[in-house]
Amino acid sequence: MLKEDVLVIGGHTFTSRFILGSGKYNLQLIRAAIEHAGAQIITLALRRANTAGEENIMDYITEGVTVLPNTSGARNAREAVRIARLAREIGCGDFVKIEVIRDSKYLLPDNAETIKATEQLAKEGFVVLPYMYPDLNVARDLANAGASAIMPLGAPIGSNKGLCTKEFIQILLDEIDLPIIVDAGIGRPSQACEAMEMGVAAVMANTAIATAGDIPAMAAAFKNAIEAGRGAYLSGLGRVLDKGGAASSPLTGFLAD
C-alpha cells in the first residue's frame, strides 16, 4: 500500500483501515486484531471500561491504538450524549461512535435520534462517528450536524450476512464527502474486500473474527483482504461488459498464412 494512502478522521491519521468492534471482546480477539490485523482503532462500550470485575478491556489495548467509545445501550439522543460525556470523563478521549438503538429485535439504528446526538456532541468538540442505516438524506444531515465519518451498516449487527445494503452504500460514496466506514454485518474477508473495492474508507468487523475457528488467522485474513480491496480501488478496477466478450490479446493476423 502506498505510504501516502492514509485514513484521516477528524484530523487524526491512521495507516490501518481495519477497525475492531469489541462487542464480543476477549483478550485473544484484541491481541489478534492488533497483532495480526493491524487495528489502530478499537471500539469500547463504556461498561467494559468501567467494569468492577477482574478483566478490564483497557488493560489489553496497547499504546498507539485509538479507543472509540460507543454509546451502546442508548435508546435516544439524550442517553447517547450522556454516555459519550461519561466516556470522555473517564479518559477515553474525544472519539465517539454514536449508537442509538430502540429496536431490540433487529438492532437497527434510530437515524433521527442519531442526528440529534451527533449535532450536540460535535458542538462539544467530539470526533463523532455515527452508526446509521444507509439513507442519503440522513447521511447529509449527519454531515451537516458535524459528523467526522459516516458508518452505515452492511447488514444487521452480528448477522455476518455481508453487504446487504451495497447499493445504498454506493449512493453515500457518490454523494457524501466524508469517510464512509462499513459497520456491522461483514462476515467474510471477501466481503470486506468487496466493500473496499467500492471505495469505502474502512471496514469494522467483530463477530466474523470473534466466532472464527482460528481467531489470529481470521484477523490476518481480514487485514490482507482489506489491503487487497483498497489496492484494487486505487488502481482502478477493469471494465465490466454487459454483453459478449473482448479478447485480452489481439487476434488480428492470428490465422493469416
C-alpha positions as CSV (number, residue, x, y, z in Angstrom):
1,M,0.0,0.0,0.0
2,L,1.3,3.5,-0.8
3,K,2.7,5.3,2.2
4,E,0.7,8.4,1.5
5,D,-2.6,6.5,1.4
6,V,-3.8,7.1,4.9
7,L,-7.2,7.3,6.6
8,V,-7.9,10.7,8.1
9,I,-10.8,11.1,10.6
10,G,-11.4,14.3,12.4
11,G,-7.8,15.4,11.7
12,H,-6.3,12.2,13.1
13,T,-4.3,10.0,10.7
14,F,-4.3,6.2,10.6
15,T,-2.5,3.8,8.3
16,S,-4.8,0.8,9.0
17,R,-8.3,0.6,7.5
18,F,-9.5,-2.2,9.8
19,I,-11.5,-1.2,12.9
20,L,-12.3,-3.8,15.6
21,G,-15.7,-3.8,17.1
22,S,-15.3,-5.2,20.6
23,G,-18.8,-6.3,21.4
24,K,-17.7,-9.9,21.7
25,Y,-14.4,-9.0,23.2
26,N,-11.9,-11.2,24.8
27,L,-8.1,-11.0,25.2
28,Q,-7.4,-13.3,22.2
29,L,-9.6,-11.2,19.9
30,I,-8.0,-7.9,20.9
31,R,-4.5,-9.3,20.6
32,A,-5.3,-10.8,17.2
33,A,-6.8,-7.5,15.9
34,I,-3.7,-5.5,16.9
35,E,-1.0,-8.1,16.1
36,H,-2.5,-9.8,13.0
37,A,-4.9,-7.3,11.6
38,G,-3.0,-4.2,12.4
39,A,-6.0,-2.5,14.0
40,Q,-5.4,1.1,15.2
41,I,-9.0,1.8,16.3
42,I,-10.9,-0.4,18.7
43,T,-14.4,0.3,19.9
44,L,-15.3,0.3,23.5
45,A,-18.6,0.0,25.3
46,L,-18.5,2.2,28.5
47,R,-19.5,-0.8,30.6
48,R,-16.2,-2.5,29.5
49,A,-14.0,0.3,30.7
50,N,-15.9,0.8,33.9
51,T,-16.4,-2.8,34.9
52,A,-15.9,-3.9,38.5
53,G,-14.8,-7.4,37.5
54,E,-11.2,-8.7,37.2
55,E,-10.9,-8.0,33.5
56,N,-10.8,-4.5,32.1
57,I,-10.6,-4.1,28.3
58,M,-8.4,-1.1,28.7
59,D,-5.7,-3.3,30.1
60,Y,-5.4,-5.0,26.7
61,I,-5.4,-2.0,24.4
62,T,-1.8,-1.1,23.7
63,E,-0.3,2.3,23.3
64,G,-0.9,3.8,19.9
65,V,-4.3,2.3,19.5
66,T,-7.2,4.8,19.5
67,V,-10.1,3.9,21.7
68,L,-13.5,4.6,20.0
69,P,-16.1,4.5,22.8
70,N,-19.6,3.7,21.6
71,T,-22.9,4.6,23.1
72,S,-24.1,1.0,23.1
73,G,-27.3,0.8,25.2
74,A,-28.6,4.3,24.3
75,R,-32.2,4.4,23.3
76,N,-32.4,8.0,22.4
77,A,-30.1,11.0,21.8
78,R,-30.2,12.2,25.4
79,E,-28.8,8.8,26.6
80,A,-26.2,8.7,23.9
81,V,-24.9,12.2,24.8
82,R,-24.7,11.2,28.5
83,I,-22.7,8.1,27.7
84,A,-20.3,10.0,25.5
85,R,-19.7,12.6,28.2
86,L,-19.0,9.8,30.7
87,A,-16.6,8.1,28.4
88,R,-14.6,11.3,28.0
89,E,-14.6,11.9,31.7
90,I,-13.0,8.6,32.5
91,G,-10.2,9.3,30.0
92,C,-11.4,7.7,26.7
93,G,-10.7,10.8,24.7
94,D,-12.8,12.7,22.2
95,F,-13.7,10.0,19.7
96,V,-17.2,8.6,20.0
97,K,-19.2,6.2,17.9
98,I,-22.9,7.0,18.2
99,E,-25.2,4.0,18.5
100,V,-28.9,4.8,19.2
101,I,-31.0,1.6,19.1
102,R,-34.5,1.2,20.3
103,D,-35.3,-1.9,18.3
104,S,-34.2,-4.9,20.4
105,K,-35.2,-7.5,17.8
106,Y,-33.3,-6.3,14.7
107,L,-30.9,-3.9,16.4
108,L,-31.4,-1.3,13.7
109,P,-30.2,2.3,14.5
110,D,-32.6,5.1,15.1
111,N,-31.5,7.6,12.5
112,A,-33.5,10.6,13.7
113,E,-32.1,10.3,17.3
114,T,-28.6,9.7,15.9
115,I,-28.7,13.0,14.1
116,K,-29.7,14.8,17.3
117,A,-26.9,13.2,19.3
118,T,-24.3,13.9,16.5
119,E,-25.2,17.6,16.4
120,Q,-24.9,18.0,20.2
121,L,-21.7,16.1,20.6
122,A,-20.0,17.7,17.6
123,K,-20.7,21.1,19.2
124,E,-19.0,19.8,22.3
125,G,-15.8,19.0,20.4
126,F,-16.2,15.3,20.0
127,V,-15.0,13.5,16.9
128,V,-18.3,11.8,16.0
129,L,-18.8,8.7,14.0
130,P,-22.5,7.9,13.8
131,Y,-23.7,4.3,13.1
132,M,-26.7,4.6,10.8
133,Y,-29.0,2.8,8.3
134,P,-27.8,3.9,4.9
135,D,-30.0,6.7,3.8
136,L,-28.8,9.6,1.7
137,N,-30.9,12.3,3.4
138,V,-29.8,11.1,6.8
139,A,-26.2,11.0,5.8
140,R,-26.4,14.6,4.6
141,D,-28.0,15.6,7.8
142,L,-25.2,13.9,9.8
143,A,-22.6,15.6,7.7
144,N,-24.2,19.0,8.3
145,A,-24.5,18.1,12.0
146,G,-20.7,17.8,12.3
147,A,-20.0,14.1,11.8
148,S,-16.4,13.2,11.1
149,A,-17.3,10.0,9.3
150,I,-20.4,8.1,8.4
151,M,-20.8,4.4,9.5
152,P,-23.6,2.7,7.5
153,L,-24.5,-0.9,8.3
154,G,-23.8,-3.6,5.7
155,A,-26.3,-6.0,7.4
156,P,-27.9,-6.3,10.9
157,I,-25.4,-6.4,13.8
158,G,-23.9,-9.9,14.3
159,S,-25.6,-11.4,11.2
160,N,-22.4,-12.0,9.1
161,K,-24.6,-11.5,6.0
162,G,-22.3,-9.2,4.2
163,L,-23.2,-6.2,2.1
164,C,-27.0,-6.4,2.0
165,T,-27.1,-2.6,1.7
166,K,-24.5,-2.4,-1.0
167,E,-26.5,-0.2,-3.4
168,F,-27.4,2.3,-0.7
169,I,-23.8,2.5,0.5
170,Q,-22.7,3.2,-3.1
171,I,-25.0,6.2,-3.1
172,L,-23.4,7.5,0.0
173,L,-19.9,7.1,-1.6
174,D,-21.1,9.0,-4.6
175,E,-22.7,11.9,-2.7
176,I,-21.1,12.3,0.8
177,D,-17.7,14.0,1.2
178,L,-16.7,12.2,4.4
179,P,-15.1,8.8,5.1
180,I,-17.7,6.1,4.7
181,I,-16.9,3.2,7.1
182,V,-18.9,-0.1,6.7
183,D,-20.0,-1.1,10.1
184,A,-21.9,-4.3,11.0
185,G,-22.8,-7.4,9.0
186,I,-19.4,-8.1,7.4
187,G,-18.9,-11.9,7.8
188,R,-16.1,-12.8,5.5
189,P,-12.8,-11.4,4.3
190,S,-14.1,-11.5,0.7
191,Q,-17.0,-9.2,1.8
192,A,-14.5,-6.8,3.4
193,C,-12.5,-6.8,0.2
194,E,-15.7,-6.1,-1.9
195,A,-16.5,-3.1,0.4
196,M,-13.0,-1.7,0.0
197,E,-13.2,-2.1,-3.8
198,M,-16.2,0.1,-3.8
199,G,-14.2,2.9,-2.2
200,V,-15.2,2.8,1.4
201,A,-12.6,4.3,3.8
202,A,-12.5,1.4,6.2
203,V,-14.3,-1.7,7.5
204,M,-15.3,-2.6,11.0
205,A,-15.7,-6.2,12.0
206,N,-16.2,-8.1,15.2
207,T,-18.4,-11.2,15.0
208,A,-16.7,-12.6,11.9
209,I,-13.4,-12.7,13.7
210,A,-14.6,-13.5,17.2
211,T,-16.6,-16.6,16.1
212,A,-13.9,-17.9,13.8
213,G,-12.2,-21.3,14.5
214,D,-8.8,-19.6,14.4
215,I,-9.1,-16.0,15.5
216,P,-5.5,-14.9,14.7
217,A,-5.7,-16.5,11.2
218,M,-9.0,-14.8,10.5
219,A,-7.7,-11.5,11.7
220,A,-4.8,-11.8,9.3
221,A,-7.1,-12.8,6.5
222,F,-9.2,-9.6,7.1
223,K,-6.1,-7.5,7.0
224,N,-5.0,-8.9,3.7
225,A,-8.5,-8.7,2.2
226,I,-8.9,-5.0,3.2
227,E,-5.5,-4.1,1.8
228,A,-6.2,-6.0,-1.4
229,G,-9.6,-4.3,-1.8
230,R,-8.0,-0.9,-1.2
231,G,-5.3,-1.6,-3.7
232,A,-7.8,-2.6,-6.3
233,Y,-9.8,0.5,-5.7
234,L,-6.8,2.8,-6.0
235,S,-5.5,1.1,-9.1
236,G,-8.9,1.5,-10.9
237,L,-10.9,-1.7,-11.5
238,G,-11.2,-3.0,-15.0
239,R,-14.4,-2.5,-17.1
240,V,-17.4,-4.8,-16.9
241,L,-19.0,-5.8,-20.2
242,D,-22.8,-6.3,-20.2
243,K,-22.8,-8.4,-23.4
244,G,-20.3,-10.5,-25.3
245,G,-16.6,-10.6,-24.6
246,A,-13.4,-8.9,-25.6
247,A,-10.1,-10.7,-26.4
248,S,-7.3,-9.9,-23.9
249,S,-4.8,-10.4,-26.7
250,P,-5.1,-9.1,-30.3
251,L,-6.4,-11.8,-32.8
252,T,-5.6,-9.8,-36.0
253,G,-3.4,-11.9,-38.2
254,F,-3.5,-14.9,-35.9
255,L,-4.8,-17.2,-38.7
256,A,-3.1,-15.4,-41.6
257,D,-1.0,-17.5,-43.9
